[in-house]
Amino acid sequence: MENLQRHRLTQQQRSIRAVVCFVISEFSKEREKAKARGDFIKLREKQQMEEDLKGYLEWITQAGSSGNKDIAYYSSTRVCQALML
């Protein structure tokens, strides 16, 4: 009788262990997916900022070459301030 109870307890422990391992595995997979999404979003934001900066610098260059030095100076100052943030 005592041996049967030990066997049941051991079987229950194995079942519980299996469930816990499964749950931990699923959480790990979800964490990796979330990290990958976060990395993708950060990369996309960086690319967008670089595209915006490139366009802004082209706009400043055009303003400077068209003879409007005030706009070119003001704009380039704003870009430098934004890059320092």
C-alpha positions as CSV (number, residue, x, y, z in Angstrom):
1,M,0.0,0.0,0.0
2,E,2.7,2.4,1.0
3,N,4.7,1.5,-2.2
4,L,1.6,2.3,-4.3
5,Q,1.2,5.7,-2.7
6,R,4.8,6.5,-3.4
7,H,4.3,5.4,-7.0
8,R,1.2,7.7,-7.4
9,L,3.0,10.6,-5.8
10,T,6.0,10.1,-8.1
11,Q,3.6,9.9,-11.1
12,Q,1.9,13.1,-10.0
13,Q,5.3,14.8,-9.5
14,R,6.4,13.8,-13.0
15,S,3.1,15.1,-14.5
16,I,3.4,18.4,-12.7
17,R,7.1,18.7,-13.8
18,A,6.1,18.0,-17.4
19,V,3.4,20.7,-17.2
20,V,5.8,23.2,-15.6
21,C,8.5,22.5,-18.3
22,F,5.9,23.0,-21.0
23,V,4.7,26.3,-19.6
24,I,8.3,27.6,-19.1
25,S,9.0,26.6,-22.7
26,E,6.0,28.5,-24.0
27,F,6.9,31.6,-22.0
28,S,10.5,31.5,-23.4
29,K,9.1,31.3,-27.0
30,E,6.8,34.3,-26.4
31,R,9.7,36.3,-24.8
32,E,11.8,35.6,-27.9
33,K,9.0,36.7,-30.2
34,A,8.5,39.9,-28.2
35,K,12.2,40.6,-28.3
36,A,12.3,40.1,-32.1
37,R,9.4,42.4,-32.6
38,G,11.1,45.0,-30.4
39,D,14.3,44.7,-32.3
40,F,12.4,45.1,-35.6
41,I,10.6,48.2,-34.4
42,K,13.8,49.8,-33.2
43,L,15.5,49.1,-36.5
44,R,12.6,50.6,-38.4
45,E,12.5,53.7,-36.2
46,K,16.3,54.1,-36.8
47,Q,15.8,53.8,-40.6
48,Q,12.9,56.3,-40.5
49,M,15.0,58.8,-38.6
50,E,17.9,58.4,-41.0
51,E,15.6,58.9,-44.0
52,D,14.0,62.0,-42.3
53,L,17.5,63.4,-41.5
54,K,18.7,62.8,-45.1
55,G,15.6,64.6,-46.5
56,Y,16.0,67.5,-44.0
57,L,19.7,67.9,-44.9
58,E,18.9,68.0,-48.6
59,W,16.3,70.7,-47.9
60,I,18.9,72.7,-45.9
61,T,21.4,72.3,-48.8
62,Q,18.8,73.5,-51.3
63,A,18.0,76.5,-49.1
64,G,21.7,77.4,-48.8
65,S,22.3,77.1,-52.5
66,S,19.2,79.2,-53.4
67,G,20.7,82.1,-51.5
68,N,18.5,81.9,-48.4
69,K,21.3,81.7,-45.8
70,D,19.0,82.5,-42.8
71,I,16.9,79.4,-43.4
72,A,19.9,77.3,-44.0
73,Y,21.6,78.5,-40.8
74,Y,18.5,78.1,-38.7
75,S,17.7,74.7,-40.0
76,S,21.3,73.3,-39.7
77,T,21.3,74.6,-36.1
78,R,18.1,72.8,-35.3
79,V,19.4,69.5,-36.9
80,C,22.6,69.7,-34.7
81,Q,20.5,70.3,-31.6
82,A,18.2,67.4,-32.4
83,L,21.3,65.1,-32.9
84,M,22.6,66.1,-29.5
85,L,19.5,64.9,-27.7
